[in-house]
């Protein structure tokens, strides 16, 4: 069992930045692929960015060039640096950990971007 705790969300003006953190309850190095997803009211949960155990990254087209995902396995933490935020980035952001058939989710952190 892996517990994930997100933090770093909040209210920011359009054009601003936030950095989300996701701390895992156990060692995730060299094993888990990690990801960030988001869900806005009335919408389905969507992929934002992923980083594999080998540090390969992938981004949704809507955030390419603005968001950066990274991981620090020494402290079991994954980050999402979000720059040039837009109103449409407003959502609850969820951390995800995947290893084989196992998938874990955090409780989410709210990001609100005011225009």
N, C-alpha and C positions, 0 to 999 in steps of 0.2 A: 504494500500500500504506500502510495506517495501522496503527501499533502502539499498543496500549492497555495501560497498566500501572495496575492498581488497588493501592490501599493503604488502611490505616486499619482493617482488620478486627482482631478480637481477641476476648477473653473479657470479658463484662460481665454484671453481675447484672440480673435482671429489673427493669424500671423505669428502667434506665440509658440512656445515650446513646452513640452512636458517629457519627463522620463519615467516610464513605468518600470517597476521591478517585480520579479516573481521569484520568491524563495521556495525551494523545494525542501521537503522534510528529510530527504535522504540523498545519498550520493547519486548524482545524475550524470557524472562524467563518463564519457566513452560508452554510454549505453542508451540514453534517452534522446529522442528527437523532441525538440521543444517548439512551441508555437504560440502565437498571439492571435486571438479571434476577437470579433466585436459583434455586438448586437444592438441595433437601434430600435426604439419603440416601433412595433408593427412590422419589423423586418426579421428575416431569418439571420441566424448567426453566420458570419462570414469570416473567411480566412483573411488575416492581415499580413502576417509574416511568419516564416518558419526558419529554424536553424537546426540542422541535423547534428548528430553526435560528431560528425566529421567537420562541422562548422560550415557546411554548405548552406547558403541562405536563399530564400525565395520570398518575393513580395507580391501582393496584389497590385494590379496596375494603378489603382487609385492612390496608392501611397508611395510608389516608386520615386526615388529621388528626394523624398521628404522624411521617411521613417528609416531607422536602422535598428536591426535586431542583433544582439550580441549575447554572449554567455561567458560566465566566469565559473568554471567547474570547481575551482578551489573553494568557493563559498556557495555552491549549489544555487546560483542565481542566474536568471535570464533577464535581459533588459530590452526595453523598446524605447528608443529615443525618437521622439516625434517633434518635427520642426515644421514651420510654416503651416500650422494647423488651420483647418477650415471648419466652418459650421457643420459641414456634412461628416466630419470626423466624430461628432458627438455620438456617444454610445457607451455601453458597458463593455469594458475590455476584459477578456478572459485569457488566462494562461493555460496552456495545454502541454501535457507530457505524454509521450507515446513510446512504448517499447514492445515491439511485436504486436500481439493482440491486446495488450494492456493500454488503456487510455485513462488519463486523469485530468480533472479540471479544477481550477481554482474557483473562488466564489465571485470573482469579478471586481473591478474597480471602475467607478463612473468617471468619464471624461466629458466635460461640457465645454464647447467652444462657442463663445458669444460673437456675433457678427456686428 
